[in-house]
Amino acid sequence: MAISIPDDLVDLLTTNAIGHVSALRRDGSIAQYLMWIDWDGEHVLTSSMVGSRKAANWARDPHVTVSVVDRTNDWRYLIVRGRVVETRPDEGLAFIDRMSLRYTGGPYRFREAPREIFVIEPDHLIARGGRG
């Protein structure tokens, strides 16, 4: 069964909130990355340069956790656990340009290295809409 993000929290994945994204290192310890994130209605998406350490970590063990907190309400957040189910090239840097426009207001500046997109399939969700 597909995990659904509550409509009132989707903005946490589709605006400029920074995601805290984890991977397991070879020694079993947890690596934590601050990353730009997106939601395609079914998957959390993020990206990195081809050959990154996080890519190697997910190729070895695809388990991942993504958390994101509303900047104006610490009690409004998402924690998504899942697996990286696909890694695909970021053709023409289209994905990172879209993310850069969202997060910085302009195109992605570092254009010399190819990038890849990580497709994360959620299998567990903790969602909090804040304190009322």
C-alpha positions in Angstrom: 0.0 0.0 0.0 1.4 3.4 -1.0 2.1 5.9 1.8 0.2 9.2 1.3 1.4 12.5 2.7 -1.5 14.4 4.3 -2.6 17.3 2.0 -2.0 19.8 4.8 1.7 18.8 5.1 2.7 18.3 1.4 4.1 21.9 1.4 6.9 20.7 3.7 8.1 18.6 0.8 7.3 21.0 -2.1 8.5 24.4 -0.8 12.0 25.5 0.4 12.2 23.6 3.7 15.5 21.7 3.9 15.3 18.0 4.3 17.4 16.0 6.8 18.2 12.8 4.9 20.0 9.8 6.3 21.8 6.8 5.0 23.7 4.0 6.6 27.5 4.0 6.2 29.5 0.9 5.5 30.4 0.6 9.2 26.7 0.8 10.2 26.8 4.3 11.5 24.3 6.9 10.3 25.2 9.6 7.8 23.0 12.7 7.9 22.7 15.1 4.9 20.9 18.4 4.6 19.3 18.3 1.1 16.8 19.9 -1.2 13.8 17.6 -1.4 10.7 17.3 -3.5 7.5 15.2 -3.7 6.1 13.8 -6.9 2.8 12.6 -5.4 4.2 9.2 -4.7 7.9 9.5 -3.9 10.3 11.8 -2.1 13.0 13.0 -4.6 16.4 14.4 -3.9 19.7 14.6 -5.9 23.5 14.6 -5.7 26.5 14.6 -7.9 27.2 11.3 -9.6 29.6 9.3 -7.5 28.7 10.9 -4.2 29.2 9.1 -0.9 25.5 9.1 -0.2 24.9 7.4 -3.6 27.4 4.7 -2.6 25.7 4.3 0.8 22.2 3.9 -0.8 23.5 1.5 -3.5 24.8 -0.7 -0.7 21.8 -0.3 1.6 18.8 1.6 0.2 17.2 2.4 3.6 16.6 6.1 4.1 14.9 8.5 6.5 13.8 12.0 5.5 12.6 14.5 8.0 11.5 18.0 7.5 10.2 20.6 10.0 8.1 23.7 9.4 10.3 26.8 10.0 7.5 28.6 11.7 6.0 25.8 13.8 8.4 23.2 15.2 5.5 20.9 16.0 4.5 20.6 12.3 6.8 18.0 10.7 7.1 14.9 8.6 9.4 11.9 9.1 9.4 9.6 6.1 11.2 6.2 6.2 11.6 4.2 3.1 14.0 2.9 0.4 15.8 4.4 -2.5 14.1 2.4 -5.3 15.6 4.2 -8.3 18.5 6.3 -9.2 18.3 8.1 -12.5 20.3 10.7 -14.4 19.4 14.4 -14.0 19.2 15.0 -17.7 20.3 18.6 -18.6 20.3 19.3 -14.8 16.5 19.9 -15.1 15.7 18.6 -11.6 18.4 20.5 -9.8 17.6 23.6 -11.7 14.0 23.3 -10.6 15.1 22.7 -7.0 17.6 25.6 -7.2 14.9 28.0 -8.4 12.7 27.0 -5.5 15.5 27.2 -2.9 17.6 30.0 -4.1 15.6 31.9 -6.7 17.9 31.1 -9.6 19.4 28.3 -11.7 21.9 25.8 -10.2 25.4 27.3 -10.3 27.6 24.3 -10.3 27.1 22.9 -13.8 30.4 21.0 -14.4 29.5 17.7 -12.8 26.7 15.3 -13.8 24.0 14.7 -11.2 21.6 11.9 -10.4 18.1 11.9 -8.8 17.2 9.5 -6.0 13.7 8.2 -5.9 12.6 7.3 -2.4 9.5 5.1 -1.8 8.0 5.8 1.6 7.0 2.8 3.7 6.4 4.5 7.0 5.3 8.0 7.9 5.1 10.1 11.1 3.1 13.3 10.4 2.3 16.1 12.8 0.2 19.1 11.9 1.3 21.2 14.9 -0.1 22.1 18.2 -3.5 23.8 18.3 
